[in-house]
């Protein structure tokens, strides 16, 4: 089992990498995850990413050591719960 992003942030002295993705396609985060980055932020606030796209983008990172984080459009508990239910490992707030 791979260590979580939270564990890597806490225990690693290495620099961790993260990329922001606003393109609503699972191909982009999958390619980024395959490149070896530590996390990808799926940006629902500034891009055209809806919940269906976010779900596909999150799923595309599975099997890689890349944590899918989601930037929500607002600080709304219902929106946060929904994104976490889609499989996001973390939330980025606007």
ABEGO torsion letter per residue (X at the ends): XBBBAAAAAAABABBBBBBBBABBBAAAAAAAAAAGBABBBBBAAABABBAAAAAAAAAAABGBBBBBBBBBABBBAAAAAAAAAAGBABBBBX
